[in-house]
Amino acid sequence: MKLEQIKQLDSIDPLAAKKQAFALPKDTIYLDGNSLGVLPKAVKTRVDDVLSQQWGEDLITSWNRHHWIDLPIQVGNKIAPLIGAETGQVICCDSTSVNLFKVLSAALKMNSTRHKVLSTIDNFPTDLYMVQGLQALLGEDLCQLDMVQEAEITQHLDESVAVLMLTHVNFRSGKVLDMHKLTRQAHELGILVIWDLAHSAGALPVELDQCEVDFAVGCGYKYLNGGPGAPAFLYVAKRHLGKTQQPLLGWMGHAQPFTFNAIYQPANTIHQYLTGTPSVIAMSALDAALDLWHDVDLHQIREKSLALGELLVSLVQQQPSLKDFSLASPTSKHQRGSQVGFTHPDAYAICQALIAENVIADFRAPNILRFGLTPLYTSFQEVERAVSILTKTVQSKVYKQARFMQAQKVT
Ligand SMILES: *Cc1c(COP(=O)(O)O)cnc(C)c1O
């Protein structure tokens, strides 16, 4: 595609104006919004207010005056439309890992005549570790992890499986699983389904209610731009609320926390999935970040994300110097989330060399260079520039310098 045509794509992009809402560093091409979203300007204002006025001046009265106590449900209700959920089924709390522990425990308890948790071997490790932890705690008679290849999920669904736990968009390849089909197939066999939406929420339309999903979890710091380590979210289908119980019985999940009763009585709402006191500063940041979505059409997000991905793939594939990069993501754009990965034997060093040129991508072991595409703030011209800098990096072999080979703690 010619530069003129690429400029044209930006000039007709209905989401182009949203970029102004973000405090993007100058001269940086940021293609890592799937790992850590960019700081929205409104978050800075909000956090300043939480620190100076709410905490600084109003202190403890802010729990009521500034509705700190309602943040988990308020934020949950802002996330709900992004994942196809009616209000009252989503709550913001803890980390994705901890939330998985809660919904896994609840689901296993609901399906207690079975004990198998089926997942994929290339799922995000923390998801698999949480099942392994539960297995160690409960014993294999009550919880047993079964990991299979992504292509073989369906053939492993049978009446011995209690819970099917899947990640909607694979973190390495960006491949999207068919939520409708897999949830239906599982339900036909009496299997409960948990979806991890870490790379889906804010990246593409999700239809939890329509698919009749049982439980879901997801991240606040990726496409939702809530900031490093932002609190996560958790979804429980309305039909299960009041009938299930997660086992971390903290006071915030009690029907009436402020009666300070010695005996636990569960809230019969999504609040039962809370454990302790919300992290107010972090949750306020996410709350402000979510306001950016109020006028965003998720179908426009998807359309732009697919177009950005197609442009990236075609520019890389057309460039003879980049012939050693193989697409690690599905070739059909409809099977990709909002990221594109390429394998290359020197992916790590190339990624470091790109970062030195202010093109921020990331590396996923063993050999994937991963580009996150964030329709709210990524432009078509940035994708073009990123590929042109990648081309220069490869042609000049600058990435072969020792400083780019050194493994950092976080990749
Ligand atoms: C990013 C990610 C997580 C992160 O979990 P934390 O508890 O927030 O560290 C979990 N699962 C998937 C699929 C992810 O992509």
The ligand as a MOL file (V3000), in Angstrom:
LIG
                    3D

  0  0  0     0  0            999 V3000
M  V30 BEGIN CTAB
M  V30 COUNTS 15 15 0 0 0
M  V30 BEGIN ATOM
M  V30 1 C -2.3220 -10.6580 31.1810 0
M  V30 2 C -3.0010 -11.9410 31.4980 0
M  V30 3 C -3.2110 -12.3480 32.8180 0
M  V30 4 C -2.6160 -11.5380 33.9490 0
M  V30 5 O -3.0210 -11.9480 35.1980 0
M  V30 6 P -2.6380 -11.0360 36.4650 0
M  V30 7 O -3.2170 -11.7530 37.5950 0
M  V30 8 O -3.2250 -9.6930 36.2150 0
M  V30 9 O -1.1610 -10.9330 36.5150 0
M  V30 10 C -3.9400 -13.4910 33.0480 0
M  V30 11 N -4.4160 -14.2350 32.0190 0
M  V30 12 C -4.2190 -13.8750 30.7300 0
M  V30 13 C -4.7780 -14.6940 29.6330 0
M  V30 14 C -3.4840 -12.7280 30.4350 0
M  V30 15 O -3.2580 -12.3810 29.1740 0
M  V30 END ATOM
M  V30 BEGIN BOND
M  V30 1 1 1 2
M  V30 2 1 2 3
M  V30 3 2 2 14
M  V30 4 1 3 4
M  V30 5 2 3 10
M  V30 6 1 4 5
M  V30 7 1 5 6
M  V30 8 2 6 7
M  V30 9 1 6 8
M  V30 10 1 6 9
M  V30 11 1 10 11
M  V30 12 2 11 12
M  V30 13 1 12 13
M  V30 14 1 12 14
M  V30 15 1 14 15
M  V30 END BOND
M  V30 END CTAB
M  END
